[in-house]
Amino acid sequence: MDLGMDMWKYFGITHTDHTVMNPLSLEKTQELVGLLRLPEGGRVLDVACGKAEFLCLAAEAYRVMATGIELSPYTIEAARKNVETRGLADRIELLHMDGGEYKPKAPESLDLASCIGASWVFQNHRGTLAALTKMTRPGGLVLAGEPFWMTDPDPEYLKFTGDDPNMFGSHAGNVTVGEDVGLALLYTQVASPDDWDRYEGLQWQAAERYAADHPDDPDVEALLRSARRSRDAYLRWGRNCLGWALYLFRKP
């Protein structure tokens, strides 16, 4: 998608009101954190950590030591503010860098390695699971968030968005990829239509409000054009064919 403006600024604006920067609700994210059963003092990594909400929840629940990696200059600031406000700066390290270039101090050392909704960092879903697996200790956890096709996408949808029908697999296919990498599936957490509606709708609202409040920003025209185009694609086609889920695996 050609945004016509700085990508990170666009996503920073459109995700202003998101606590969790993916289609899963905060409540479902909290539920998943409760299922992780991480050891106290364990090591956790989240690549493309957004506002670090997932890491904050994990640190509060298990007193783990965590590292969050975020490339967006806008979002990393929101993450730092979130971590500091919750008194977790001594246990959550935030790095402003490309997650694909990160290497843990020791291979196979993490209790949990995650990348939620940013598999582009490692080229695709398979590459993400393979990279995270190499960082995780035997018996540790690998967590990935990934879209999936619920039905075959309408050709008009693909033409409108410019997306490749092969860019995503099925829900079952996303699980099979993890098993092919050598992981054992523990759990999946799927976004509901309500979750999706909230995730998408907050973006439309944020874009419209920003435009109204910043009429002199030269990026407003591109912001509204891209946000409204994304909105139309979602309402006409995406809501009916595109799903999203978190996939929790265990490394043998």
Secondary structure, 3 states (H helix, E strand, C coil): CCCCCCHHHHHHHHCCCCCCCCCCCHHHHHHHHHHCCCCCCCEEEEECCCCCHHHHHHHHHHCCEEEEEECCHHHHHHHHHHHHHCCCCCCEEEEECCHHHCCCCCCCCEEEEEEECCHHHHCCHHHHHHHHHHHEEEEEEEEEEEEEECCCCCHHHHHHHCCCHHHCCCHHHHHHHHHHHCCEEEEEEECCHHHHHHHHHHHHHHHHHHHHHCCCCCCHHHHHHHHHHHHHHHHHHHHHHEEEEEEEEECC
